[in-house]
Amino acid sequence: MKIRLSQPTIGVEEREAVARVLDSDRLALGPVTKAFEEHFAKLVDTSYAVAVNSGTSGLHLAIRALGIGEGDEVITSPFSFIASSNCILFERAKPVFIDIEEDTLGLDPSNLAAALTPATKAILPVHIFGQAAQMDPISSFANQHHLHIIEDACEGILATYKGKTVGSFGDVSVFGFYPNKQMTTGEGGMLATDDEQLYDQFLSLRNQGRRTDLQWLSHYQLGYNYRISEITAAIGLEQTKKLKGFVAQRQELANKYFEILGDIEEIKLPHTPSYNTHSWFVYAIQVEEKFRNSLIEHLHQSGIESKAYFYPCIHLQEFYKKDFGYSAGAFPVAEKVSNQTLILPFHLNITEEDIHYIKNCIQNFFSRK
Ligand SMILES: *Cc1c(COP(=O)(O)O)cnc(C)c1O
């Protein structure tokens, strides 16, 4: 018996769409990428979307297109996947971390004021684990101080905050399609924005700094090759069509977990404040720090994959400690959550029986303590 942590859901539609592209004579920069982008923009309620080859590439272009560079600061979360902070370093700007709050595990808005300096250019909230950060106070602080907002929505696709979908709050938002995400293209990502100028910049920057209306070998600015192929886009378009259904199934699965694990006293189940709907990137539980790693090991012995998530926090990653002088204790809430959290198997092939088995294994673990 082996219950995997995550697993993509790929159907006959994706296979057929890929085959159609392979049978065509257009493998890059074609109509399927365009259709994927248009479909995606509608889904996340923005005017424009630009597909790129990873979430990290998308984050980089967001920083780049907003003109954030050396000497600038961006306020962001230490409790995240490292790309949400690295993208700031790519342009030699400085990530300024603030602690998170326990409700959403996103940025704690009450910490924003203390982090503000004349060099602050943007806030980069991360919608972690599939749920929105507190966008109202974050947006009003940004408006008040003329800061850009870049949403890292790579884990939060189709989550809502006060009824509005994640990705539609910021100047720009970024989504990721790695195989463990709610939808996948293998590798891939998407930028979404309402701003036409940013949209034009994204098209140019992902495509070697070309102007969209100029000839192929005319480059007016430094750019990258962050394009996706039509093959990848074909998978993305089909996954996008199915995404609402995927998220609904993830919400059902989360409900099953709540129902079945609800009476184990030693674990803390995920929390969703009433203003949020969760899109369930992962199902993350917390246990006392001293039990976390041995519980993961116990589950592993029982054929159940689980993982410490996110551990360590970004500011405690080796090169952040070395380059910025951070040490443990800097962000107590983020560090506590990081020390206590593990994620459980979560994908659309998990059955109710699997969850009962996981529950029994967790109970066995604590009864032996
Ligand atoms: C997945 C993810 C990304 C992007 O990852 P890629 O592997 O580059 O697509 C960025 N930020 C967060 C928080 C993520 O979870």
The ligand as an ORCA input file, in Angstrom:
! r2SCAN-3c Opt
* xyz 0 1
  C       4.633     26.495     -7.040
  C       4.916     27.831     -6.518
  C       5.581     28.800     -7.293
  C       6.062     28.557     -8.700
  O       6.772     27.425     -8.873
  P       7.313     26.912    -10.290
  O       7.854     25.580     -9.935
  O       8.342     27.867    -10.746
  O       6.168     26.859    -11.239
  C       5.736     30.051     -6.743
  N       5.307     30.358     -5.524
  C       4.668     29.460     -4.747
  C       4.194     29.883     -3.390
  C       4.476     28.162     -5.209
  O       3.879     27.264     -4.422
*
